[in-house]
Amino acid sequence: METLGNYVMAFIENGGLLAPLLFISFHLLRPLFFLPVVFICISGGVLFGAVAGTVYSLIGITLSSILFYHIIKWMPSTFHKLLHIKRKLIGKHAELTTPQITLLRLVPFIHFHLLSLCLIEISGGFKDYTKLSLLSNIPLAFVYTSIGQWLSELTPLHIIPLLAALLPCLYLLRRKEIIIKWQEFFQVST
């Protein structure tokens, strides 16, 4: 999958005037490739810069949310199964607010469409869902696209000190115990 993602990003870079359309359509195809939203937003910052990348990512993410809304409403049994799973994960009586969903979208390992499902649950209809989805996607697109632009501007002179600072942190956060099985410790030599 990573190779496919790199291939598509290289294709978008060389796309010229069609590059924004290809990038936005890649947001729509993202769930099929099991790519996280964060990866594509960061790629948008690397490819287009912070401002244009944020706009393109916002358009792509919102269109992806709208597509999810129509697909999930088209399959009511799947919608009810997903609601059941959501209630198991979050709780029966817990209903997230729009600001909570907006903050949770910034957490990379929380599933994007699970939060869209929460938006469907609290919205009054398609128009309200679209508005809430757009508002909750703005911080996500802005933060991760800005990170992408920041990464693209790093020089090796900046990367080497960052990695040098990261290595001691990795060492300090390592697991500090070693488990050796009895048989491995007292090996019988033949």
ChimeraX attribute file (.defattr): number of C-alpha atoms within 10 A of each C-alpha:
attribute: neighborCount
match mode: 1-to-1
recipient: residues
	/A:1	9
	/A:2	9
	/A:3	8
	/A:4	10
	/A:5	17
	/A:6	12
	/A:7	12
	/A:8	14
	/A:9	21
	/A:10	12
	/A:11	14
	/A:12	20
	/A:13	17
	/A:14	10
	/A:15	14
	/A:16	10
	/A:17	9
	/A:18	11
	/A:19	17
	/A:20	22
	/A:21	14
	/A:22	18
	/A:23	28
	/A:24	24
	/A:25	17
	/A:26	22
	/A:27	24
	/A:28	19
	/A:29	14
	/A:30	19
	/A:31	15
	/A:32	8
	/A:33	12
	/A:34	9
	/A:35	15
	/A:36	16
	/A:37	23
	/A:38	23
	/A:39	15
	/A:40	26
	/A:41	31
	/A:42	27
	/A:43	25
	/A:44	31
	/A:45	28
	/A:46	22
	/A:47	22
	/A:48	20
	/A:49	20
	/A:50	24
	/A:51	16
	/A:52	15
	/A:53	29
	/A:54	25
	/A:55	19
	/A:56	24
	/A:57	32
	/A:58	25
	/A:59	20
	/A:60	25
	/A:61	28
	/A:62	24
	/A:63	19
	/A:64	21
	/A:65	24
	/A:66	19
	/A:67	13
	/A:68	18
	/A:69	20
	/A:70	11
	/A:71	13
	/A:72	17
	/A:73	13
	/A:74	11
	/A:75	10
	/A:76	11
	/A:77	11
	/A:78	13
	/A:79	16
	/A:80	12
	/A:81	11
	/A:82	15
	/A:83	17
	/A:84	13
	/A:85	13
	/A:86	17
	/A:87	14
	/A:88	10
	/A:89	10
	/A:90	11
	/A:91	11
	/A:92	11
	/A:93	7
	/A:94	10
	/A:95	14
	/A:96	16
	/A:97	11
	/A:98	18
	/A:99	12
	/A:100	12
	/A:101	20
	/A:102	20
	/A:103	13
	/A:104	18
	/A:105	25
	/A:106	19
	/A:107	12
	/A:108	14
	/A:109	11
	/A:110	12
	/A:111	13
	/A:112	20
	/A:113	15
	/A:114	16
	/A:115	22
	/A:116	22
	/A:117	20
	/A:118	17
	/A:119	24
	/A:120	21
	/A:121	14
	/A:122	16
	/A:123	17
	/A:124	10
	/A:125	10
	/A:126	13
	/A:127	10
	/A:128	14
	/A:129	21
	/A:130	19
	/A:131	13
	/A:132	21
	/A:133	24
	/A:134	18
	/A:135	16
	/A:136	25
	/A:137	22
	/A:138	19
	/A:139	17
	/A:140	25
	/A:141	30
	/A:142	21
	/A:143	17
	/A:144	26
	/A:145	33
	/A:146	22
	/A:147	20
	/A:148	25
	/A:149	22
	/A:150	15
	/A:151	15
	/A:152	15
	/A:153	12
	/A:154	10
	/A:155	9
	/A:156	9
	/A:157	8
	/A:158	10
	/A:159	12
	/A:160	11
	/A:161	10
	/A:162	11
	/A:163	11
	/A:164	10
	/A:165	11
	/A:166	11
	/A:167	11
	/A:168	11
	/A:169	11
	/A:170	10
	/A:171	10
	/A:172	9
	/A:173	9
	/A:174	9
	/A:175	8
	/A:176	7
	/A:177	6
	/A:178	6
	/A:179	5
	/A:180	9
	/A:181	8
	/A:182	8
	/A:183	8
	/A:184	8
	/A:185	8
	/A:186	9
	/A:187	8
	/A:188	7
	/A:189	4
	/A:190	3
